[in-house]
Amino acid sequence: MNYIDKFERFNYIKEIAKNFPNTLFQFTFEKENELKWSRKRTFKDSDKFSFFKKDSYFRSNLWNETTDEIRLDFDYITLEENLYRMQGVVQKLEIIGICKYELYLTGGKGTHLTFRFDFRSFLEFDRENVRNELFNALELDIKTDTTLFQTIQVIGLEGFYHRKTKLPKQRIFFDENCHILLENNLNLLYLSEDFVNKIPKNIEKDILYNLHHISRKSNNFDLYLNTKSNNINQKKLIWHILRFKEIYLNLKDGRKRLIDMFTRYLLLTIKNIDEVKIILQDFCNSVKINIDVDSRIKSTQNSMKANAIFIYSDVLTKEEFYKGWSKAINFNEPLNKK
């Protein structure tokens, strides 16, 4: 079993931060005999000593302007089935021409497969949509956690240990029907441009077709704004709406309070009740919740004693809202370039 030197894995993290500065990191800790999760932070905003102190750490997607990452978490009932399923995916990927990937045992019964791909053909689109469409286009015939396609969702970090078993995440490869442990559990080459896969043109074409359809169908918040709202920066407005949606979908506790914060945002920004109703209803439909929009707006209006959005700091702070997003204040950039 290969255990990794703390300085070696810290250098790996620094390399991640250099090439992918928006990567979010998170760790677990025990408090009152209960497992807790830290806040998600970039390397720049993290306590560097914690990377030495904590044995279990997690990271979000690795992405930059021209590349992105697909992460597959195999979590079938047994390790044997996870290995079998992962080997099948490896064989399919290599037939397609995606031959640069990393395979890991998680330290539990699960396995991870990750690969990076050239994102330049998809720059105008939302990254989560691109990842979902790429996964669907590959037709891998597996169950996987699709939340990992979200930009801020974390997965066990290479070089660290499983949060329950305390066993290391181990790098492997397949030799015929057997999996072999590799000597080095960290692969710095994976973080370089040399490890980026080109998506085959026929698959890329299908993905682009579907993405254009999704773009026309689902991101129509700007169409709801009439001439009364001409002074609104629509690109900024849509960016914020999609950010609230992403955070809502990742919350376990505090969703009702986040909807209150989102309603405050719409009321303070748009200042037109009819448009607020339309956007709030569309937002609720998109996250599959059923609320009385009129009652929600009325309740929020009655409690707005101050012009404030981030009123529940235990749910969401302004700093957290903007973390992990590329060029968050530069709204001249294309909206969906995340």
N, C-alpha and C positions, 0 to 999 in steps of 0.2 A: 504494500500500500504506500503510495507516494504522498508524503506530507511536504508542504511548500514553506520555504523560508519566508518570514514576514516581510523582509526587505525586498525579496524577489516579487512577491505579489503587490507590494506597494509601488514598485517601479512599473508594474503592469497597469495599475490604476492611474499612475501619472501619465502613462502613454495614452490611456483612454481619454483622460482629461485634455491632453494636448491635441489629439485628433478629433475628439468628439466632446467639446466643452459643455454641451447641454445635457450630457448624460446625468441622470438622477441616481443617487445612491441612497440606500435605506438599510437599517440593521434592526435586529430584534433584541429585546432585553426582557428580563423578568422583573416584575414589580408586584409585590403582595401575592406571590405564588402564581402569577398569571403572566402569560407571554404577551408583551406589548411590542408595537412597531414605532420606530422613530419617524420623524418627519422626513420627507424626501428632499434631499438637497443635492446641489451640484458639488463637485469636488472643491471648487473655489469657495463655496459657502460652508463646507463641512469642517468639522474638527479633525484635523489630519491624524491626530494621535488615536482617534477611534478606529482607524483602519488597522492599527497594530493591536489595539486592545480587544476589539470584537472579533470573534472567530467566525461569526455568521454574518455575511453581507450580501446585498442584492443590488442589481443594476437595471436600468431601463434600456430601451433600444439604443444601439450605436448608430448614429446618423450624422451626416453633414450635408453640405450643399448638393453634392453630386452622388452620394451613396446612401443606402439604407440597409436594414437588416430584417430578416425573417427569423423568428425564434419559435421552435416547436417543442412543446412539453408533452412527452408521452407519459400518460398516467393511467395505464390499464391496471388490472388487478395484481398482476405479478411482474417481477423484473424480467422474467423470461419472455412474456408476451410483449413487453415494452421494447426489448432488444429485437425481437422478431419483427415487430411493426417498423421499428426504426431502420432495420436493415432493408426492408422492402422499400422504404422511402429513399434510402441511399441509392438503391438500384435504379429507381425511377428517375431521380435527379441526374444521375450520371448518363442515362440514356438521353435525357433532354439536353445535356451539355452543361449542367451546373455541377462542377466537379470540385469546387473549393468550398468546404464546409467543415464544421467542427462537431464532434460527437462526445457526449459526456454521460457518465453515470452521475446521478445527483447526490449519491450518498444514501438515498432511500431506495425505494423500488422503482423510481422514475428514471427517465433518460431525457437528455436534451439534445436537440440538433439545431444548429444555427448556421446561417450563411448570409453573406453580404451581397448586394447586387447594385448595379449601375442604375441610378435614379434619374439621370438627366432627361430621359424621355417623359418623365411624369411630373416635372417641376410645378406645373400649374395646379396639381391636384393635392387633396388631403392625403397625408401619408398613411393614415389608418385605412382609408379606402383602397389605396394602392396595395397595401399589404394583404388586405382581405381578398382583393381581386386576383392578386398573384397566387395566393394560396389556393383559391378556387380553380384558377386556370391550370395549375399543376396537377389537379385531380389525383391527389395522393391517397385518397380512400382511408383516412384515419380520423379518429376523434382527437381534437386538440383544444387547448384553452385559447379561444379566439380573443380574450381580453389582452393577451400578450401582443396583439397587433396595435394596441393603443400605445401612444408615445410615452406615457408616464408609467405604464405597468412594469413592475420589476420581476426579475427572475434571479435565481441563485447565481452569485458572482463567481467566476472562475478563480480558483486559488483559495476559496474559503470552504466552510463546512456546512453540512446539512443542519438546519436549525433544531431538528429533533434527534437525529441519530448521532450527531457530532462527527460523522464520517466525511472525508474530503470529497469534493466534486472532482471526479477523475476523468481525464481525457482518454478516449479509446479509439480503435479502428477495427474494422471487420476483416477477418482473414477466412474466406469461404464462409462456413457457418458458425465460426467462433468469433467472439470479441476479445481483443487483446488490449491490455493496459499499456498506454504509452509512457515512456520514461519521464517526459516533461508534461506537467499538467497545465502549463501556460504556453500559449503560442503567440508571441509578439507579432509574427507575420500576419496573423488574422486581422490585426489592427491597421495593416498597411494597404496601399492601393493595389498591391500585387494579389490580394485575396478577394478582389471584387469580381463577381460573376456578371457576365453579359446575359441578359434575358433573350432567348431566341426570338427572332423577328415575328414569327407567326403567333407566338404567345403574347408578345408585346402588343401586337396589333389588336388582338382580342381584348386585352386588358384596357387599352386606350378607348376602344369602342364602348365598353361597359362603363368606364369612368366618365365619359362624356354624357352618357345616359343618366348616370347617378347625379352628375353635376347639374343637369337641367331639371331633374326631378326633385332633388332633396335640398338644395341650397338656395331656396327662393325667398329668403327673408327680405332681401332687398326689393323684391317685387311688391311687398306689402306696404312700402313707404310711399305715400302720395305726395303731392306737391307741397302740402303743408310742412313737410319735413325736409325741405331742400337744404336747410342749414346743417343737417346731420352729415357727419362723415360716415357714409354707408359702409365703406370697407372696414372702418374701425368698429362700427356697430356689429357687423356680422362676425368679425373676429372675436369680439367679446361674447356674443351669443354662443358660438361654437366652443369657446373656452368653458363657459358655464356648463354646457352640455357634457363636455369631456369630464369635468370635475364631478358633476352629478352622477355619471355612470360609474365612477370609481369610488364613490362614497358608500360606506356601509351604515354609518350613523350621521344624522344631521341633514338628510335630504329635504325634509320639510322646511327647515330653516334656510337651506340654500335656495329653495324656490322663493322664499320671502326676500332674500337678498337679490335674487335675479329680478323679481317683480319691482323692487325698489330701483334697480338699475334702469329698467325700462321706463318707469314713471319719471325718473329724474332726467333721463336722456331724451326720450321721445316727446314727452309732455302732450301726448294726444291719446286719450283713453281708448278710442276705437282701434287705433293701430296697436296699442299695447295689448289689447284683448286678442287681436289676431295673432300677434307674434307669440304671446304667452301660450295660447291654445296650440299653435303649431309646435312650439317647443315641447309641450306636454305630450303631444302625439308622438313626437320623434323619440322621446325617452320612455314611451309606453306607460304613462300614468294618466289617471282620470281624476281631475279635480274640477270644482266649480270655479271657473276663471273669474266670474263677476265677484264672487265672495272673496276669492283670494286678493283681488285688486282692492276691494273695499276694506278688507281687514288690514292690508298693508298701508293703505292711505291713512287709516285711522291711527296707525302707530308711528307714523313718520313725523316725529318731533324735531328731527334734524336731517339735513341733507347728507345722509351717510348710506353707503352700500355695504361695507364690510363690518356689519354690526355683531356678527357672531364669530369672534376670533377663534373659538374652539373648533369651528367648522372650517373657516377659510379666512385667511388674512390677505391683504393686498399684495404682500411680498410673495406669498405662496401662489397667488393667482397668476403672477407673471413669470414665475420660475419655470425654467425648462423650455421656454418658447423662444425661437430664433427671432432676433431683432424685434422684440415685442413692441417697441415704441415707434418703429419705422413703418408707418402704415402706407407708405408709397410702394412697399414691396407687394407682390401678388398675394392676395388674401390667403390662399390655401398652401402657401409655401411654408411648411413647418419643419 
